[in-house]
């Protein structure tokens, strides 16, 4: 990214005429990466087309605001809100150092999206910092599942609302994973997940908002999972996921990351923030498991999380016999 270009954007902030806007927009809007420029007050003065596409926020909604104003609200992998402490953009404005990080931003639809960000200072002719530029790109690792779903195509395999696999698709993928387990002797992980207090969302805000919360949650989970993992709607507000080739320790990490990212996802409805939380039961498959026995075990662990107050993960720490 040419910082002279970004500097020009800042210099013309007060006199942003149509001709100048057209020149810069043509250059920046051809990039695949999201780009935005902030001034010293951290107010956004430019937002390119890729930024609109990646985040769902149009330029007219964000220019003049800060990214913490109910817009991107970056969090790290532990769910820590970076806008309050640890913001790479703010730090670069203070010390002029370049930075990069992997963070989760808030999409306009509510879900959390993993992005790789790169931040650089913008300086005037005398070397003084006059703003900063952030370039960010989608770091989602869900392309393998997307290709599988594209291959099968049949609507009977997809949940019509969430556009993730349904029970029928889960049954098919279970057979594949259990067959692979029999050959490799490497178990696969299973997560049973259920939203906390979802009935209250439907009762108080209506089923339309409830559907939006379900979509937000599904998109957040898909983007946290690895490329080889698969997510399904098991029924209502219950989700099932298969995670091949994962250790017990890895299962703990992924489960907790899903919990944290769902907790940090939100919708804005009539000016109010709508958030939810998720309870999770996690286990590893065993050689003699059927889909029914596997789901039953994961479901029992899920309800341990529910009985303990919700918004938590309960892990089955019994390692399966791998025949080793």
Secondary structure by P-SEA (a helix, b strand, c coil): ccaaaaaaaaaacccccaaaaaaaaaaaaaccbbbbbbccccccccccaaaaaacccccccccccccccccccccccccccccccccaaaaaaaccccbbbbbbbbccccbbbbbbbbbbbbbccccccccbbbbbbbbccaaaaaaaaaaaccccccccccccccaaaaaaaaaaaaaaaaaccbbbbbbbbbbcaaaaaaaaccaaaaaaaaaaaaaaaaaaccccbbbbcccccbbbbbbccccaaaaaaaaaaaaaaaaabbbbcccbbbbbbbbbbbbbbcccccaaaaaaaaaaaaaaaaaacccbbbbccccccccc
